[in-house]
Every structure is written in structure tokens, then in C-alpha cells.
Amino acid sequence: MIQVDIPGYRVLQLTHLVMDYNGTLAVDGELEAGVREALSALSAHLTIHVVTADTFGLAAEQLKGVPLKLSILPPGHQDVAKRDYVNRLGCAQTVAVGNGRNDRLMLQAAELGIAVVLREGAAAVTLAAADIVCMGIVPALELLSHPLRLTATLRS
């Protein structure tokens, strides 16, 4: 668990990390540099979930050996499926990370929503749904391994 008391905001007690794959952890299906190591380190504190449409069909191969739960979604209503996934885990204990339009509902539902902007960009509605926006996945994951960065960004 990661616990952070953010003055003027709230106390975060996070046990789950739910992420999109393409555009969030990967570009063109290929995992971004440093992601494997960051996820492995975070797995000591959070249960990690990747929920994806797997556009390029590479998620399982690219994430092999990383301690996480991979769920590949069928076509149709993926935004609702991702939100429902977060709801089943427990919104109050979940941080969600994504970039696409189909990630916006899970970012809204999660206790902490982080939007990332990689080379494919990010949907404006997803940026609006996020608590924090990061210009890369490794910096986003580092927020969780260095929680005072969350405090610096979110305090009132």
C-alpha cells in the first residue's frame, strides 16, 4: 500500500494501480524505456493491473515477466469496461493511469487519476478527467514511488 496525506486535498491509501497499455506504457505496441523496472519496483507496494484493447497485439509479449495482471478487452464500450474494472477493485484504493478517450471514465472513478502524454498524445477529455497530467509514463510512475511529489502537485 502507498499512503499519502496531502494537505488540503485528502489522504490517499492506494493498493491498486490500473493502467492502459498503448499510449500509456507503450508506443506503437513497444514498451517505453524504464517502464519494466518502474513497474517491478512498484509491485512491492501495489497490485498492478493493465487493462487494454491491445491495439497492436503485443501487450502480453512486451509485459512478460513483469509482476502484473493483464486483461485484454473485447471491442466495444471499453471506456465502461475500464471504469467497471476500477469499480470492482474499489475506487477508493485505486490509482488509474491512461491517455486515451477510453481511459477517461477509469481516471474519473479512481481515487487518483493520472493522464500521460506520450508520442500519440492524449485525449482532451481524459486530460480533463485526470487529477494530474504527466509528460511521460516513467515520471507518472515515479509520482507513486516518490509520494511527496504527489503532495507538491495536489496540495491546496
N, C-alpha and C positions, 0 to 999 in steps of 0.2 A: 504494500500500500504506500502511496505517496500522500502525505498530508501537508497542506499549506494553509496558514491563516493569513488571509490577505486583508489588511486594514481597510475598512470602509467598503468592502466587497462581500466576501464570505469565506468560510472555511471549506477548503476542498479536501475531500477524503476519497481519493481515486484508487480503484482496484482494477479497472479495465481500460485498455487502450484499443479503440476501434478505428481502423484506417481503411481508406480506399487504396487501390494499388496504382493503376495507371494515372499519371499526372500528379500523384501524391508521393508514392515511394519510387516510382519508375517513370522513365520517359521512353516512349516507343517500346514498352514492354521490358526494358532493361533496367534493373535495379540501380538507383543512384549510388555513387561512391559514398562510403561511410555509413550507409543505412544498415547493412548487416550487423556491423559492430555496435551501432547505437541501439538497435532492437535487442540484440543479445544482452547488452548491459541492462536495459530497462526491464527485461523479462525477470530479473531478480525481484522487482518491485511491483510489476503489473502483469496481469494476464493479457496477452496481446492477441488481437483478432484482426484479420484482413478480410474485408467483405468487398467483393469486386465483381464487375461484369466480365473482367479478364479479356478485354478487347483484343489483345494481341496473343492470347493463349499461352503466355509464358510465366504466369504468376507462380504456379507450383514448382516449376523448374528453377526459377530465379530465387525463390524463398526456401528451397530445400536446405535443411539443416538449421534454419532459424526457428527458435522455440516460439511457435505461434499456432493459432487455429485459423485455417484458410477456408473461407466459404465463397464459392463461385455462384453468383446469382443467375437465374434464368432471365431471358429478355422480358421486358415489360414491368413497369411500376417499381423499378429498382430504388427510386427515392423512398418509397414507402417501405420496401423490404429492409433497407438500411436503417431507417428510423425504428422499425419494429424490432430489429436485431438489438439496437441500443436499449429499447424499452425492456426487452426480455432480460438483458443483463442487469438492468437497474440504472436509470438515467443519472441518479444522484451520485453514483460511483464511477461514472464513465467519462473519459475524455475521448473526443472524436476528432479525427484529422482527415481533411479532404480538400478537393479543389473543384470538382465538377458540379454541375447543376443537380445531379442525382445524389449529391452529398449534403445538400443544404438542410434537409429535414433531420438528418442524424446529428449535424452540428447544432441545430436548434434544440434537439431533445437532450443532448448530453449536458452534463454539469459544466463541462468546459469544451468549447468548440474552437478548433484551430484550423484556419484555412491556410493552404500553402500555394505559392505561385512558383511553378517551375516553367519549363520552356513551352508547355502547351497552354499556359495561362490558367486563369481561374474564372469561374462564372461569377458575375457581379452579384447575383442573388445569394451565392454561397459566401462571398466576402461579407455581405450584409448580415448573414446569419451567424457569423463567427464572433467569438469573444476576442480573438487575436488573429492577426494575419502575419505570416512569416514568408520571407523571400527564399525559402528552401526547406527541404524536409529535415536535413540534419539540424539546422537551427531550431526548428519546431520541436524535434525530439529532445534537443538539449534543454529546452524550457522545462521538461519533466525531470531531467537528471540534475538540473540546477534550479530548484524551485524558487529561489529568490529572484530570478528573472521574471517569473510569473508575478510575484509581488510588485516588482518595479513597474511592470506594464499595467496591472489591473487595479492597483490601489486607488482609492479616491482621495 
